[in-house]
Amino acid sequence: NKEPSAERVPQNRTIRIGTDDLLQITVFGVPDLAEEVRVNDAGSVSVPLIGNVHLAGLTSDEAQQLIATRLRDRGLLRDPQVAVFQKEYASQGIAVMGEVQRPGIYNLLGERRLSDAISAAGGTTGRAGRAISITHPNQPDKPIIVDMDYMDPSKSPVGNVTLLPGDTVVVSRAGVVYVVGAVVRPSGFVMENNEKMTVLQAVAMAGGTMTTASLKSTKILRKTPSGDVQEIPIALNKILAAKAQDYPLQAEDVLFVPNSMGKSAALHGAQAALTIATGLAIYGRL
């Protein structure tokens, strides 16, 4: 699915009225019948002249037809033109999942936008990816994928995508590469949308190597599908001197640049690097 360019994702949805929803009811040509009313716990609203009308479970069109029929059957209006507009959807929350601070279901009143839903969930975590999926309950196999700009989501067209009751928002988890050891800023670095990252790029984002770094002993620590850790030797000295090809990294790789303190110390450092990586700060790419 392509990123939406408009403020609203095209919807093909049937929204049904529920308890606590706020409705605006108008009758064309009869201003005295216009009112805003909230659906009570029994699923009904009180309409002038006709009393309680059970609307829970109906669509706006069905509610309009029911109220018009009641007005007509009681001889109050010959051909009433009724409009029912759902101003607040209090009965159906929006599920916000994935890389947010407080995953859960949120009942957002009024117009609901993607940026509002993420804000209600406490914002994103440091591992949030740019890809966000929006799934409608009647189209669970057709999620809409948007590319969020977190610099100021409320001002971007994507951040202003309108959500509807029952939608599920999932913030993806970005891949992270960790750089540890004799570098200026040992950290984890987000791979935006899991795009490619190389050894040189990772070292540059870590501020470069320390003067005590053992460039020849650099290695990548990569977990295999079986859970084991594979050690991949990297000739960082040759890569920095443009005498060897740069090496691609994968999500969750740990690039370990040891200090020049002997082979045994380097081995010990490699074993500790995985533990150290989990506690590092994670930075998004600028």
Residue pairs with C-beta under 8 A, 6 or more apart in sequence:
1 142
1 143
1 144
1 145
3 145
3 146
3 147
3 158
4 10
4 144
4 146
4 157
4 158
4 161
5 157
6 157
7 157
7 160
7 161
7 162
8 161
8 162
9 134
9 144
9 161
9 162
11 136
11 164
12 139
13 136
13 138
13 164
14 59
14 138
15 59
15 60
15 86
15 89
15 92
15 164
15 165
16 56
16 57
16 58
16 59
17 23
17 39
17 43
17 55
17 56
17 57
17 58
17 59
17 60
17 63
17 86
17 91
18 39
18 43
18 56
18 57
18 89
18 90
18 91
18 92
19 39
19 40
19 41
19 42
19 43
19 56
19 90
19 91
20 38
20 39
20 41
20 90
20 91
21 38
21 39
21 86
21 88
21 89
21 90
21 91
22 36
22 37
22 38
22 39
22 86
22 87
22 88
22 90
22 109
23 36
23 37
23 38
23 39
23 45
23 55
23 63
23 84
23 85
23 86
23 87
24 34
24 35
24 36
24 83
24 84
24 85
24 87
25 33
25 34
25 35
25 36
25 37
25 45
25 47
25 67
25 82
25 83
25 84
25 85
26 33
26 34
26 82
26 83
26 85
27 33
27 34
27 71
27 77
27 80
27 81
27 82
27 83
28 80
28 81
28 82
28 83
29 81
30 77
30 80
32 48
33 47
33 48
33 49
35 47
35 48
36 87
37 45
37 46
37 47
38 45
38 90
39 45
39 55
39 56
39 91
42 54
42 56
43 54
43 55
43 56
43 57
44 52
44 53
44 54
44 55
44 56
45 52
45 53
45 55
46 52
46 53
47 53
47 67
47 70
49 71
49 74
49 76
50 67
50 70
50 71
50 74
50 76
53 63
53 66
53 67
53 70
55 63
55 66
55 84
56 91
58 66
60 84
60 85
60 86
63 84
64 82
64 83
64 84
65 82
67 80
67 82
67 84
68 80
68 81
68 82
71 77
71 80
71 82
72 78
72 79
72 80
87 110
88 109
88 110
89 107
89 112
89 164
89 165
90 107
90 109
91 165
92 107
92 165
92 166
93 105
93 106
93 107
93 108
93 165
93 166
94 105
94 106
94 107
94 108
94 112
94 117
94 163
94 165
94 166
94 167
94 168
94 169
95 104
95 105
95 106
95 167
95 168
95 169
96 103
96 104
96 105
96 106
96 117
96 118
96 120
96 121
96 169
96 171
97 103
97 168
97 169
97 170
97 171
98 128
98 132
98 169
98 170
98 171
98 172
98 173
99 124
99 125
99 127
99 128
99 129
99 171
99 172
99 173
99 174
100 118
100 121
100 122
100 123
100 124
100 125
100 128
100 171
101 121
101 122
101 123
101 124
101 125
102 121
102 122
103 121
104 121
106 117
106 120
106 121
108 116
108 117
108 120
108 163
111 162
112 162
112 163
112 164
113 154
113 159
113 160
113 161
113 162
113 163
114 132
114 134
114 146
114 148
114 153
114 158
114 159
114 160
114 161
114 162
114 163
114 169
115 153
115 154
115 159
115 160
117 163
117 169
118 124
118 153
118 169
118 171
124 150
124 171
126 190
126 281
126 282
126 283
126 284
127 173
127 174
127 176
127 190
127 282
128 150
128 171
128 172
128 173
128 174
129 171
129 172
129 173
129 174
129 175
129 190
129 192
129 193
129 194
130 147
130 148
130 149
130 150
130 172
130 174
130 192
130 193
131 145
131 146
131 147
131 148
131 172
131 193
132 145
132 146
132 147
132 148
132 169
132 170
132 171
132 172
133 143
133 144
133 145
133 146
133 168
133 169
133 170
133 172
134 143
134 144
134 146
134 161
134 163
134 167
134 168
134 169
135 142
135 143
135 144
135 167
135 168
135 170
136 142
136 164
136 166
136 167
137 166
137 167
137 168
143 170
146 158
146 161
147 158
147 193
148 156
148 158
148 159
148 171
149 156
149 158
149 159
150 284
152 159
153 159
154 160
163 169
174 190
174 191
174 192
174 193
174 194
175 190
175 191
175 194
175 250
175 251
175 252
176 188
176 189
176 190
176 191
176 251
176 252
176 282
177 188
177 189
177 191
177 197
177 202
177 249
177 250
177 251
177 252
177 253
177 254
177 255
178 186
178 187
178 188
178 189
178 252
178 253
178 254
178 255
178 277
178 280
179 186
179 187
179 188
179 189
179 202
179 203
179 205
179 206
179 254
179 255
179 257
180 186
180 254
180 255
180 256
180 257
180 273
180 276
180 277
180 280
181 213
181 256
181 257
181 258
181 259
181 269
181 273
182 209
182 210
182 212
182 213
182 214
182 257
182 258
182 259
183 203
183 206
183 207
183 208
183 209
183 210
183 213
183 257
184 206
184 207
184 208
184 209
184 210
185 206
185 207
186 206
186 276
186 280
187 205
187 206
187 280
187 281
187 282
187 283
188 277
188 280
188 281
188 282
188 283
189 197
189 202
189 205
189 206
189 282
189 283
189 284
189 285
190 282
190 283
190 284
190 285
191 197
191 251
191 285
192 284
192 285
194 251
196 248
196 249
197 248
197 249
198 246
198 247
198 248
198 249
199 218
199 220
199 234
199 236
199 239
199 246
199 247
199 249
199 255
200 239
200 240
200 246
202 249
202 255
203 209
203 236
203 240
203 255
203 257
205 283
205 285
209 215
209 236
209 257
210 259
212 259
212 260
213 236
213 257
213 258
213 259
213 260
214 257
214 258
214 259
214 260
214 261
214 266
215 235
215 236
215 237
215 240
215 257
216 235
216 236
216 237
217 233
217 258
217 260
217 263
217 266
218 233
218 234
218 235
218 236
218 255
218 256
218 257
218 258
219 231
219 232
219 233
219 234
219 256
219 270
220 231
220 232
220 234
220 247
220 249
220 253
220 254
220 255
220 256
221 229
221 230
221 231
221 232
221 253
221 254
221 255
221 256
221 270
221 273
221 274
222 229
222 230
222 232
222 250
222 252
222 253
222 254
223 229
223 230
223 252
224 230
229 274
231 270
232 247
234 247
234 255
235 244
236 257
238 244
239 245
239 246
239 247
249 255
254 273
254 274
254 277
256 269
256 270
256 273
258 265
258 266
258 269
258 270
259 265
259 266
259 269
